[in-house]
Amino acid sequence: MKTLSITAISVSGKGVKKAVYGIKIRGFVAWILLAAFSATSCGEDDNTSKEAWKSANEQAFQSIAASPEYIELPSLGNNGSIYYKVLNKGDGVKPVYYSSRVQVYYKAWFVAADPALNISTGTVAGQQLFDQGSPLTFAVNSTGLMEGWRQALQYMVEGDKWEIWIPYALCYYQTDYVTGVAIPSFIESTLFPSNSTVACEIEVVGVAGIDEF
């Protein structure tokens, strides 16, 4: 092991004293390098994981976009498109507006896997189904509602049931989004990792004005 020699000279009333101190540096330097490498490695691993998640979500979404079974619905804000498939055509006549209140049953799920987050393809992000009781009731312009939901609902009528795929630009995009007050309620305790594509089945069972329901 190499030693760094340091010479110290002190002056006192008894004369000059000279001392040579040896400091073992190999282990210390190795520890510093290891710590720096570990910090860099963790950051790189985290970035790699996020990029892999983003890529997997993009690929899943593009496979749906290329499918003739799904219909493109461009966003009103030019932030991309959602894709939907009609599972049941309703006979309602009352349109859904931005200011409307709606009652829906739904199921939402992730379309990619991330073991670190305990998410598998198909992991349910939230649901309120018919056999679970009353439908979810909320205003289309509610704070915290995914833009993709808001977009789809304004093209649906009572009785419609759609499967929709929402890209991250119309979901929660770059932010890990946890909320305790946002509507619909399935996002109250669900972490949506950045760049998540989300698939949903939404069934509209009621449409009303802002002061109804």
Z-matrix of the N, CA and C atoms (Angstrom, degrees):
N
C 1 1.466
C 2 1.519 1 109.16
N 3 1.338 2 117.67 1 129.85
C 4 1.453 3 121.55 2 -179.07
C 5 1.518 4 110.64 3 -73.98
N 6 1.340 5 113.88 4 149.87
C 7 1.459 6 120.20 5 -178.61
C 8 1.511 7 109.39 6 -123.12
N 9 1.290 8 117.30 7 136.29
C 10 1.455 9 123.20 8 174.91
C 11 1.503 10 107.38 9 -93.35
N 12 1.323 11 117.02 10 121.94
C 13 1.462 12 121.60 11 -179.26
C 14 1.508 13 110.22 12 -95.39
N 15 1.304 14 115.79 13 130.91
C 16 1.454 15 121.65 14 178.23
C 17 1.515 16 107.94 15 -123.13
N 18 1.322 17 116.95 16 126.28
C 19 1.462 18 121.51 17 -179.97
C 20 1.512 19 109.23 18 -100.64
N 21 1.303 20 115.58 19 127.38
C 22 1.457 21 121.01 20 179.44
C 23 1.509 22 108.98 21 -118.16
N 24 1.297 23 117.82 22 134.25
C 25 1.466 24 122.56 23 179.19
C 26 1.522 25 108.34 24 -120.76
N 27 1.320 26 115.84 25 128.75
C 28 1.458 27 119.56 26 177.75
C 29 1.516 28 109.48 27 -124.83
N 30 1.306 29 116.45 28 148.61
C 31 1.460 30 121.72 29 -178.91
C 32 1.513 31 108.32 30 -117.97
N 33 1.340 32 115.98 31 130.60
C 34 1.457 33 120.46 32 177.59
C 35 1.511 34 108.47 33 -139.82
N 36 1.305 35 115.37 34 -177.81
C 37 1.457 36 119.43 35 179.96
C 38 1.527 37 112.09 36 -65.67
N 39 1.315 38 118.43 37 -17.84
C 40 1.460 39 121.72 38 -177.69
C 41 1.517 40 111.58 39 -95.68
N 42 1.312 41 118.08 40 3.22
C 43 1.454 42 119.96 41 176.91
C 44 1.519 43 110.77 42 120.64
N 45 1.290 44 113.50 43 -162.90
C 46 1.453 45 120.92 44 -176.66
C 47 1.519 46 110.01 45 -100.61
N 48 1.308 47 115.83 46 130.30
C 49 1.455 48 120.50 47 177.63
C 50 1.520 49 108.81 48 -113.03
N 51 1.283 50 115.26 49 137.68
C 52 1.453 51 120.83 50 -179.46
C 53 1.522 52 108.32 51 -123.59
N 54 1.302 53 116.09 52 129.28
C 55 1.466 54 119.64 53 -179.70
C 56 1.513 55 109.21 54 -132.77
N 57 1.292 56 116.26 55 143.83
C 58 1.450 57 122.15 56 177.41
C 59 1.518 58 108.08 57 -116.20
N 60 1.325 59 115.54 58 122.57
C 61 1.447 60 120.77 59 -177.92
C 62 1.520 61 108.60 60 -108.95
N 63 1.278 62 117.09 61 132.62
C 64 1.459 63 121.10 62 177.50
C 65 1.520 64 110.09 63 -104.14
N 66 1.325 65 116.33 64 128.97
C 67 1.462 66 121.49 65 -180.00
C 68 1.513 67 108.18 66 -118.80
N 69 1.302 68 117.41 67 122.32
C 70 1.453 69 122.53 68 177.47
C 71 1.524 70 108.59 69 -76.73
N 72 1.303 71 115.71 70 117.67
C 73 1.461 72 118.76 71 -170.88
C 74 1.509 73 114.00 72 -111.35
N 75 1.325 74 119.10 73 -16.99
C 76 1.460 75 118.36 74 -173.75
C 77 1.515 76 111.88 75 -58.36
N 78 1.333 77 117.09 76 -49.01
C 79 1.459 78 120.41 77 -179.12
C 80 1.519 79 112.16 78 -64.57
N 81 1.341 80 115.49 79 -39.29
C 82 1.458 81 119.42 80 -178.85
C 83 1.524 82 111.24 81 -64.88
N 84 1.341 83 115.31 82 -46.63
C 85 1.457 84 119.41 83 179.51
C 86 1.521 85 110.38 84 -63.17
N 87 1.334 86 116.33 85 -40.75
C 88 1.462 87 119.84 86 179.04
C 89 1.516 88 111.15 87 -62.04
N 90 1.322 89 116.12 88 -39.28
C 91 1.476 90 119.87 89 178.90
C 92 1.522 91 111.20 90 -64.18
N 93 1.350 92 115.97 91 -43.74
C 94 1.460 93 120.40 92 178.51
C 95 1.522 94 110.79 93 -60.98
N 96 1.337 95 116.23 94 -45.37
C 97 1.463 96 120.36 95 -179.45
C 98 1.518 97 111.01 96 -64.36
N 99 1.335 98 116.99 97 -40.82
C 100 1.453 99 121.15 98 179.95
C 101 1.526 100 110.83 99 -63.95
N 102 1.325 101 116.96 100 -42.36
C 103 1.457 102 120.93 101 179.35
C 104 1.524 103 110.77 102 -63.08
N 105 1.324 104 115.42 103 -43.04
C 106 1.464 105 119.04 104 179.81
C 107 1.513 106 111.09 105 -65.87
N 108 1.346 107 116.07 106 -41.20
C 109 1.462 108 120.17 107 179.65
C 110 1.519 109 110.83 108 -65.16
N 111 1.333 110 116.48 109 -40.62
C 112 1.466 111 120.49 110 -178.85
C 113 1.523 112 110.76 111 -63.38
N 114 1.327 113 116.35 112 -43.06
C 115 1.464 114 119.55 113 179.54
C 116 1.519 115 110.76 114 -63.71
N 117 1.338 116 115.73 115 -42.63
C 118 1.467 117 119.60 116 179.04
C 119 1.506 118 110.84 117 -66.23
N 120 1.337 119 115.98 118 -41.78
C 121 1.461 120 120.99 119 -178.77
C 122 1.515 121 111.60 120 -63.40
N 123 1.342 122 116.96 121 -42.44
C 124 1.470 123 120.49 122 179.49
C 125 1.520 124 110.63 123 -62.85
N 126 1.344 125 115.91 124 -41.68
C 127 1.452 126 119.25 125 178.08
C 128 1.509 127 112.19 126 -63.94
N 129 1.335 128 115.88 127 -40.90
C 130 1.457 129 119.96 128 179.43
C 131 1.523 130 111.03 129 -67.34
N 132 1.339 131 116.71 130 -40.90
C 133 1.467 132 120.42 131 178.86
C 134 1.518 133 110.75 132 -62.41
N 135 1.346 134 116.11 133 -41.07
C 136 1.457 135 120.49 134 -179.86
C 137 1.522 136 110.74 135 -63.86
N 138 1.344 137 115.81 136 -44.24
C 139 1.462 138 119.77 137 179.09
C 140 1.524 139 111.17 138 -64.86
N 141 1.347 140 115.85 139 -39.30
C 142 1.466 141 119.97 140 178.91
C 143 1.525 142 110.61 141 -62.91
N 144 1.336 143 116.18 142 -42.02
C 145 1.459 144 120.92 143 179.50
C 146 1.522 145 110.92 144 -63.17
N 147 1.326 146 116.92 145 -42.45
C 148 1.468 147 120.81 146 -179.75
C 149 1.525 148 110.90 147 -66.21
N 150 1.343 149 116.15 148 -39.92
C 151 1.463 150 119.40 149 179.07
C 152 1.531 151 110.88 150 -66.86
N 153 1.342 152 115.70 151 -37.99
C 154 1.472 153 119.76 152 178.67
C 155 1.530 154 110.28 153 -65.03
N 156 1.344 155 116.52 154 -40.78
C 157 1.466 156 121.27 155 178.06
C 158 1.526 157 110.33 156 -63.44
N 159 1.322 158 116.75 157 -45.75
C 160 1.461 159 121.04 158 179.47
C 161 1.522 160 110.78 159 -60.45
N 162 1.332 161 116.14 160 -45.42
C 163 1.463 162 120.68 161 -178.97
C 164 1.525 163 111.78 162 -63.82
N 165 1.330 164 117.17 163 -42.08
C 166 1.472 165 121.00 164 -179.78
C 167 1.520 166 110.98 165 -63.95
N 168 1.338 167 116.68 166 -39.45
C 169 1.464 168 120.76 167 178.80
C 170 1.526 169 111.25 168 -68.63
N 171 1.316 170 116.73 169 -39.72
C 172 1.466 171 120.48 170 178.03
C 173 1.525 172 110.95 171 -63.63
N 174 1.332 173 116.43 172 -43.14
C 175 1.466 174 120.21 173 -179.62
C 176 1.526 175 111.44 174 -63.37
N 177 1.330 176 116.28 175 -42.29
C 178 1.468 177 119.99 176 179.01
C 179 1.525 178 110.43 177 -62.43
N 180 1.327 179 116.06 178 -42.26
C 181 1.462 180 119.99 179 -179.21
C 182 1.526 181 111.06 180 -67.27
N 183 1.324 182 117.21 181 -41.58
C 184 1.462 183 120.51 182 -179.24
C 185 1.523 184 111.89 183 -65.07
N 186 1.328 185 117.16 184 -31.79
C 187 1.466 186 119.52 185 178.07
C 188 1.526 187 110.79 186 -66.18
N 189 1.330 188 116.48 187 -34.51
C 190 1.467 189 120.67 188 176.53
C 191 1.526 190 110.48 189 -73.17
N 192 1.340 191 116.04 190 -41.24
C 193 1.461 192 120.25 191 -179.86
C 194 1.529 193 111.42 192 -60.82
N 195 1.327 194 116.49 193 -29.75
C 196 1.464 195 120.75 194 -178.92
C 197 1.525 196 112.87 195 -86.56
N 198 1.340 197 116.76 196 -7.02
C 199 1.456 198 120.41 197 -177.36
C 200 1.530 199 111.36 198 -83.66
N 201 1.326 200 117.80 199 132.69
C 202 1.476 201 120.43 200 178.26
C 203 1.530 202 113.00 201 -69.71
N 204 1.335 203 117.21 202 -10.83
C 205 1.469 204 120.30 203 179.39
C 206 1.522 205 112.52 204 -73.70
N 207 1.337 206 116.60 205 -19.04
C 208 1.464 207 120.23 206 -173.41
C 209 1.522 208 110.97 207 -111.36
N 210 1.317 209 114.94 208 148.41
C 211 1.464 210 122.65 209 -177.60
C 212 1.529 211 108.89 210 -109.45
N 213 1.315 212 115.97 211 134.67
C 214 1.466 213 120.29 212 178.92
C 215 1.528 214 110.44 213 -80.24
N 216 1.328 215 114.93 214 137.89
C 217 1.455 216 121.23 215 176.05
C 218 1.534 217 107.53 216 -131.13
N 219 1.343 218 117.76 217 98.73
C 220 1.472 219 120.73 218 -177.97
C 221 1.526 220 111.25 219 -62.74
N 222 1.314 221 115.95 220 145.71
C 223 1.466 222 119.71 221 -179.64
C 224 1.518 223 110.39 222 -72.73
N 225 1.319 224 115.15 223 151.28
C 226 1.462 225 120.77 224 179.52
C 227 1.525 226 111.28 225 -67.36
N 228 1.332 227 116.88 226 -25.08
C 229 1.461 228 120.77 227 -179.49
C 230 1.508 229 113.96 228 -97.36
N 231 1.339 230 116.85 229 12.28
C 232 1.463 231 121.57 230 -179.81
C 233 1.527 232 112.96 231 57.53
N 234 1.328 233 115.75 232 38.84
C 235 1.465 234 121.41 233 178.71
C 236 1.522 235 112.24 234 -104.59
N 237 1.318 236 116.14 235 22.92
C 238 1.455 237 119.81 236 -177.26
C 239 1.513 238 110.82 237 114.99
N 240 1.315 239 115.59 238 -162.60
C 241 1.469 240 121.20 239 -176.99
C 242 1.508 241 110.47 240 -136.67
N 243 1.316 242 115.37 241 152.17
C 244 1.457 243 120.47 242 165.53
C 245 1.529 244 106.32 243 -101.39
N 246 1.315 245 116.05 244 162.45
C 247 1.464 246 121.23 245 175.81
C 248 1.519 247 107.75 246 -124.69
N 249 1.326 248 115.78 247 137.31
C 250 1.452 249 118.50 248 -177.08
C 251 1.523 250 111.40 249 -136.48
N 252 1.326 251 113.80 250 159.14
C 253 1.457 252 122.61 251 175.32
C 254 1.518 253 107.27 252 -132.86
N 255 1.315 254 117.84 253 130.56
C 256 1.459 255 121.81 254 -179.31
C 257 1.527 256 109.33 255 -79.25
N 258 1.324 257 115.72 256 118.80
C 259 1.465 258 121.21 257 177.87
C 260 1.522 259 110.94 258 -93.10
N 261 1.336 260 115.73 259 -29.88
C 262 1.462 261 120.79 260 176.16
C 263 1.516 262 108.29 261 -154.39
N 264 1.338 263 115.66 262 132.57
C 265 1.461 264 120.43 263 179.75
C 266 1.521 265 109.39 264 -94.82
N 267 1.330 266 115.83 265 119.98
C 268 1.457 267 120.39 266 -179.17
C 269 1.516 268 112.42 267 -81.20
N 270 1.338 269 115.65 268 167.11
C 271 1.458 270 120.57 269 179.42
C 272 1.534 271 111.53 270 -111.56
N 273 1.329 272 115.84 271 16.35
C 274 1.462 273 118.64 272 179.12
C 275 1.513 274 111.33 273 -68.49
N 276 1.331 275 115.82 274 153.86
C 277 1.463 276 120.52 275 -178.67
C 278 1.537 277 111.64 276 -117.80
N 279 1.315 278 116.77 277 -13.46
C 280 1.463 279 119.55 278 -179.19
C 281 1.530 280 109.41 279 -82.28
N 282 1.329 281 118.86 280 120.62
C 283 1.464 282 121.01 281 -179.28
C 284 1.523 283 111.58 282 -72.60
N 285 1.310 284 115.75 283 156.65
C 286 1.463 285 121.91 284 175.64
C 287 1.527 286 107.75 285 -97.88
N 288 1.329 287 115.41 286 122.48
C 289 1.459 288 121.18 287 178.76
C 290 1.528 289 109.84 288 -106.18
N 291 1.305 290 115.02 289 171.04
C 292 1.466 291 121.59 290 177.64
C 293 1.531 292 110.68 291 -58.57
N 294 1.325 293 116.22 292 -32.99
C 295 1.467 294 121.04 293 -177.46
C 296 1.531 295 112.90 294 -94.09
N 297 1.324 296 117.71 295 1.63
C 298 1.471 297 120.80 296 -178.12
C 299 1.520 298 112.02 297 -72.81
N 300 1.332 299 114.25 298 158.72
C 301 1.459 300 120.96 299 167.60
C 302 1.524 301 107.28 300 -107.81
N 303 1.303 302 115.72 301 141.12
C 304 1.458 303 120.23 302 -177.52
C 305 1.523 304 110.48 303 -129.96
N 306 1.321 305 115.45 304 157.38
C 307 1.455 306 122.76 305 171.38
C 308 1.527 307 106.81 306 -118.70
N 309 1.324 308 115.87 307 128.29
C 310 1.458 309 119.36 308 -176.09
C 311 1.524 310 110.95 309 -138.31
N 312 1.318 311 114.75 310 153.28
C 313 1.458 312 122.86 311 161.33
C 314 1.524 313 105.80 312 -106.40
N 315 1.314 314 116.54 313 147.10
C 316 1.459 315 118.04 314 -175.39
C 317 1.532 316 111.03 315 -155.82
N 318 1.300 317 113.55 316 164.84
C 319 1.458 318 122.59 317 168.93
C 320 1.520 319 106.37 318 -146.25
N 321 1.323 320 117.01 319 132.30
C 322 1.466 321 121.80 320 -179.94
C 323 1.521 322 109.27 321 -125.13
N 324 1.318 323 116.64 322 141.81
C 325 1.463 324 120.03 323 -178.91
C 326 1.525 325 111.49 324 -146.57
N 327 1.349 326 114.63 325 157.11
C 328 1.465 327 121.27 326 176.46
C 329 1.529 328 109.61 327 -81.30
N 330 1.338 329 116.19 328 152.81
C 331 1.465 330 120.78 329 -175.12
C 332 1.526 331 112.34 330 -113.24
N 333 1.337 332 116.36 331 6.14
C 334 1.466 333 120.80 332 178.03
C 335 1.522 334 108.20 333 -140.38
N 336 1.325 335 115.89 334 172.17
C 337 1.463 336 120.78 335 -176.30
C 338 1.525 337 111.05 336 -117.50
N 339 1.320 338 115.98 337 143.19
C 340 1.460 339 122.96 338 172.75
C 341 1.524 340 107.88 339 -146.42
N 342 1.347 341 117.03 340 97.22
C 343 1.474 342 120.31 341 -177.22
C 344 1.530 343 112.97 342 -56.41
N 345 1.336 344 116.96 343 -33.15
C 346 1.463 345 119.92 344 -178.56
C 347 1.522 346 111.46 345 -63.38
N 348 1.320 347 116.52 346 -27.96
C 349 1.469 348 121.37 347 179.62
C 350 1.522 349 111.80 348 -102.48
N 351 1.336 350 116.01 349 6.77
C 352 1.466 351 121.52 350 -178.68
C 353 1.528 352 111.61 351 58.81
N 354 1.337 353 115.54 352 37.92
C 355 1.461 354 122.13 353 178.36
C 356 1.518 355 108.91 354 -113.75
N 357 1.309 356 116.74 355 127.25
C 358 1.463 357 122.80 356 173.79
C 359 1.519 358 108.33 357 -112.79
N 360 1.313 359 116.05 358 160.91
C 361 1.457 360 119.09 359 174.70
C 362 1.524 361 108.70 360 -60.21
N 363 1.308 362 116.82 361 123.22
C 364 1.457 363 121.10 362 -177.60
C 365 1.516 364 114.16 363 96.42
N 366 1.342 365 117.88 364 -4.15
C 367 1.470 366 119.88 365 176.73
C 368 1.527 367 110.04 366 -57.13
N 369 1.318 368 116.04 367 127.49
C 370 1.462 369 120.92 368 -177.09
C 371 1.524 370 110.03 369 -73.99
N 372 1.328 371 115.52 370 125.59
C 373 1.458 372 121.03 371 177.31
C 374 1.524 373 110.67 372 -85.78
N 375 1.314 374 116.55 373 -23.52
C 376 1.455 375 120.91 374 178.37
C 377 1.513 376 110.41 375 168.33
N 378 1.310 377 116.20 376 159.11
C 379 1.459 378 119.43 377 -179.96
C 380 1.523 379 110.98 378 -162.56
N 381 1.292 380 115.10 379 152.64
C 382 1.463 381 123.58 380 170.64
C 383 1.527 382 104.98 381 -142.79
N 384 1.309 383 115.95 382 98.90
C 385 1.456 384 121.63 383 -174.80
C 386 1.525 385 111.02 384 -102.50
N 387 1.312 386 115.58 385 167.05
C 388 1.465 387 121.69 386 -175.70
C 389 1.523 388 111.82 387 -56.45
N 390 1.341 389 116.33 388 -42.25
C 391 1.465 390 119.08 389 -176.96
C 392 1.525 391 112.72 390 -77.55
N 393 1.326 392 116.94 391 0.19
C 394 1.461 393 120.53 392 178.02
C 395 1.530 394 111.90 393 -97.90
N 396 1.325 395 117.05 394 -0.22
C 397 1.465 396 119.19 395 177.07
C 398 1.506 397 113.31 396 118.41
N 399 1.315 398 115.72 397 -146.88
C 400 1.465 399 122.23 398 -174.75
C 401 1.523 400 111.11 399 -65.09
N 402 1.342 401 116.84 400 149.36
C 403 1.458 402 119.92 401 177.23
C 404 1.524 403 111.17 402 -69.96
N 405 1.312 404 115.35 403 164.17
C 406 1.453 405 122.00 404 175.95
C 407 1.526 406 108.05 405 -78.45
N 408 1.330 407 117.03 406 131.07
C 409 1.454 408 122.19 407 -178.41
C 410 1.526 409 109.85 408 -118.12
N 411 1.317 410 117.24 409 129.14
C 412 1.458 411 120.52 410 -178.48
C 413 1.526 412 109.79 411 -162.85
N 414 1.328 413 115.76 412 163.86
C 415 1.461 414 122.12 413 175.24
C 416 1.524 415 109.02 414 -86.70
N 417 1.315 416 116.22 415 141.45
C 418 1.457 417 120.82 416 -178.86
C 419 1.525 418 111.26 417 -61.46
N 420 1.318 419 117.17 418 -29.37
C 421 1.461 420 120.14 419 -179.12
C 422 1.532 421 112.72 420 -92.85
N 423 1.331 422 117.06 421 18.56
C 424 1.466 423 120.94 422 -179.24
C 425 1.527 424 112.04 423 -60.90
N 426 1.318 425 115.97 424 139.19
C 427 1.456 426 121.44 425 173.79
C 428 1.523 427 109.23 426 -63.92
N 429 1.324 428 116.68 427 133.33
C 430 1.451 429 120.65 428 178.07
C 431 1.507 430 114.12 429 96.03
N 432 1.312 431 117.55 430 -9.50
C 433 1.462 432 119.97 431 177.90
C 434 1.521 433 109.24 432 -73.75
N 435 1.332 434 116.56 433 135.26
C 436 1.462 435 119.65 434 176.33
C 437 1.524 436 110.13 435 -56.56
N 438 1.318 437 116.06 436 138.18
C 439 1.456 438 120.01 437 178.54
C 440 1.528 439 110.62 438 -60.15
N 441 1.333 440 116.61 439 -33.96
C 442 1.461 441 120.25 440 178.85
C 443 1.517 442 112.82 441 -63.57
N 444 1.342 443 117.20 442 -37.14
C 445 1.468 444 120.86 443 175.52
C 446 1.524 445 109.72 444 -65.87
N 447 1.332 446 115.18 445 -47.10
C 448 1.458 447 119.70 446 -178.55
C 449 1.527 448 110.69 447 -58.68
N 450 1.318 449 115.81 448 -40.05
C 451 1.451 450 121.50 449 179.78
C 452 1.530 451 111.04 450 -63.83
N 453 1.325 452 116.97 451 -50.93
C 454 1.461 453 121.03 452 -176.04
C 455 1.529 454 111.89 453 -64.27
N 456 1.318 455 116.53 454 -44.07
C 457 1.461 456 120.19 455 -174.16
C 458 1.522 457 112.64 456 -59.36
N 459 1.322 458 117.27 457 -32.46
C 460 1.460 459 119.99 458 -177.64
C 461 1.532 460 113.14 459 -75.37
N 462 1.329 461 115.69 460 -0.56
C 463 1.473 462 120.37 461 174.58
C 464 1.528 463 111.54 462 -114.80
N 465 1.328 464 116.57 463 4.64
C 466 1.451 465 120.85 464 -177.19
C 467 1.533 466 110.69 465 -106.25
N 468 1.337 467 115.75 466 161.44
C 469 1.458 468 121.87 467 174.45
C 470 1.521 469 107.93 468 -128.25
N 471 1.311 470 116.21 469 169.51
C 472 1.455 471 120.88 470 179.21
C 473 1.531 472 110.63 471 -57.58
N 474 1.318 473 115.69 472 130.60
C 475 1.464 474 121.26 473 -178.93
C 476 1.512 475 113.30 474 98.93
N 477 1.335 476 117.57 475 -17.55
C 478 1.468 477 120.27 476 177.60
C 479 1.524 478 110.87 477 -67.60
N 480 1.328 479 115.59 478 140.87
C 481 1.456 480 121.96 479 171.09
C 482 1.518 481 107.21 480 -131.96
N 483 1.327 482 116.19 481 119.29
C 484 1.458 483 122.44 482 -177.63
C 485 1.517 484 110.73 483 -120.97
N 486 1.311 485 114.55 484 150.28
C 487 1.468 486 120.85 485 162.69
C 488 1.519 487 105.85 486 -102.28
N 489 1.316 488 116.53 487 124.54
C 490 1.466 489 119.91 488 -178.74
C 491 1.530 490 110.56 489 -125.32
N 492 1.312 491 114.56 490 146.22
C 493 1.463 492 122.07 491 176.52
C 494 1.518 493 107.67 492 -115.63
N 495 1.320 494 115.01 493 124.31
C 496 1.458 495 121.46 494 -174.04
C 497 1.527 496 109.47 495 -114.09
N 498 1.332 497 118.38 496 117.23
C 499 1.470 498 120.18 497 177.88
C 500 1.520 499 110.40 498 -72.07
N 501 1.322 500 115.89 499 163.24
C 502 1.463 501 118.67 500 -174.74
C 503 1.531 502 112.87 501 -61.25
N 504 1.337 503 118.42 502 -27.72
C 505 1.465 504 119.82 503 178.97
C 506 1.525 505 111.99 504 -64.54
N 507 1.337 506 116.71 505 -21.88
C 508 1.467 507 121.06 506 179.13
C 509 1.521 508 111.28 507 -113.94
N 510 1.327 509 114.74 508 12.37
C 511 1.468 510 120.14 509 176.17
C 512 1.524 511 106.95 510 -107.98
N 513 1.347 512 117.14 511 -107.05
C 514 1.458 513 119.76 512 177.25
C 515 1.516 514 112.57 513 -123.55
N 516 1.311 515 117.74 514 8.29
C 517 1.457 516 126.96 515 168.41
C 518 1.523 517 113.28 516 52.53
N 519 1.352 518 118.75 517 -114.22
C 520 1.453 519 121.81 518 -167.92
C 521 1.524 520 114.46 519 -92.11
N 522 1.302 521 118.06 520 -3.67
C 523 1.459 522 119.46 521 -172.75
C 524 1.517 523 111.70 522 -109.71
N 525 1.354 524 116.25 523 132.15
C 526 1.460 525 119.83 524 169.57
C 527 1.527 526 106.32 525 -68.51
N 528 1.310 527 116.13 526 112.28
C 529 1.457 528 121.28 527 -163.73
C 530 1.523 529 110.81 528 -106.91
N 531 1.314 530 116.65 529 110.56
C 532 1.463 531 121.09 530 174.78
C 533 1.525 532 107.29 531 -124.61
N 534 1.312 533 116.44 532 130.38
C 535 1.457 534 118.91 533 -178.24
C 536 1.519 535 110.66 534 -141.45
N 537 1.283 536 115.83 535 152.89
C 538 1.452 537 120.00 536 177.19
C 539 1.509 538 112.93 537 -108.85
N 540 1.327 539 116.65 538 -2.78
C 541 1.454 540 118.21 539 -174.60
C 542 1.521 541 113.15 540 -128.32
N 543 1.319 542 118.48 541 -11.10
C 544 1.458 543 120.37 542 -173.51
C 545 1.526 544 111.59 543 -69.73
N 546 1.315 545 114.99 544 155.80
C 547 1.455 546 122.92 545 178.74
C 548 1.518 547 106.91 546 -119.97
N 549 1.317 548 121.64 547 139.02
C 550 1.455 549 127.55 548 7.28
C 551 1.528 550 112.53 549 -75.64
N 552 1.325 551 114.66 550 162.69
C 553 1.458 552 119.61 551 -167.55
C 554 1.518 553 113.95 552 -68.37
N 555 1.334 554 118.78 553 -15.47
C 556 1.455 555 117.35 554 -176.95
C 557 1.514 556 112.76 555 -65.96
N 558 1.340 557 119.11 556 -17.24
C 559 1.453 558 119.08 557 178.70
C 560 1.523 559 112.72 558 -90.68
N 561 1.325 560 117.50 559 2.19
C 562 1.455 561 119.36 560 -176.28
C 563 1.520 562 112.82 561 -64.01
N 564 1.317 563 117.68 562 -34.02
C 565 1.458 564 119.38 563 -177.31
C 566 1.523 565 112.08 564 -128.23
N 567 1.323 566 116.96 565 18.64
C 568 1.448 567 120.98 566 -177.04
C 569 1.513 568 110.59 567 -109.62
N 570 1.327 569 115.92 568 130.49
C 571 1.454 570 121.53 569 174.63
C 572 1.515 571 108.84 570 -87.50
N 573 1.310 572 116.88 571 120.43
C 574 1.456 573 121.37 572 173.42
C 575 1.524 574 107.45 573 -100.44
N 576 1.330 575 118.48 574 106.07
C 577 1.464 576 119.01 575 178.83
C 578 1.522 577 110.62 576 -59.77
N 579 1.326 578 115.95 577 153.48
C 580 1.452 579 119.85 578 177.20
C 581 1.523 580 110.37 579 -52.07
N 582 1.324 581 116.08 580 143.80
C 583 1.469 582 122.99 581 175.73
C 584 1.530 583 113.38 582 65.38
N 585 1.333 584 116.31 583 35.92
C 586 1.466 585 120.65 584 178.38
C 587 1.521 586 111.35 585 -87.76
N 588 1.318 587 116.54 586 129.24
C 589 1.456 588 122.50 587 165.45
C 590 1.528 589 106.64 588 -89.48
N 591 1.319 590 116.98 589 136.25
C 592 1.459 591 120.61 590 -178.60
C 593 1.525 592 109.18 591 -125.52
N 594 1.323 593 116.09 592 135.71
C 595 1.468 594 121.74 593 174.95
C 596 1.524 595 108.45 594 -105.97
N 597 1.324 596 116.68 595 144.06
C 598 1.462 597 121.13 596 -177.27
C 599 1.521 598 110.95 597 -142.63
N 600 1.310 599 115.79 598 149.23
C 601 1.454 600 121.96 599 162.68
C 602 1.523 601 106.01 600 -108.20
N 603 1.322 602 116.73 601 126.50
C 604 1.457 603 121.88 602 -179.75
C 605 1.523 604 108.86 603 -126.36
N 606 1.321 605 115.76 604 127.60
C 607 1.465 606 121.47 605 175.42
C 608 1.521 607 108.81 606 -118.85
N 609 1.316 608 116.83 607 118.95
C 610 1.455 609 121.54 608 179.43
C 611 1.545 610 108.32 609 -86.36
N 612 1.328 611 115.93 610 120.49
C 613 1.467 612 120.17 611 -178.84
C 614 1.524 613 112.47 612 -113.51
N 615 1.343 614 116.27 613 -4.56
C 616 1.450 615 118.98 614 178.13
C 617 1.525 616 111.02 615 -162.90
N 618 1.346 617 115.57 616 142.77
C 619 1.459 618 121.64 617 177.52
C 620 1.525 619 107.20 618 -134.44
N 621 1.325 620 116.52 619 132.19
C 622 1.468 621 119.74 620 -178.17
C 623 1.513 622 110.05 621 -147.39
N 624 1.313 623 115.40 622 170.51
C 625 1.445 624 121.26 623 174.78
C 626 1.524 625 110.76 624 -72.76
N 627 1.311 626 117.03 625 172.82
C 628 1.441 627 121.59 626 -173.66
C 629 1.522 628 113.07 627 -62.79
N 630 1.341 629 118.47 628 -27.20
C 631 1.472 630 121.72 629 -177.06
C 632 1.533 631 112.54 630 -99.03
N 633 1.326 632 117.29 631 3.70
C 634 1.463 633 120.12 632 179.94
C 635 1.530 634 110.95 633 -97.06
N 636 1.350 635 115.04 634 178.25
C 637 1.472 636 122.73 635 -173.63
C 638 1.518 637 109.13 636 65.05
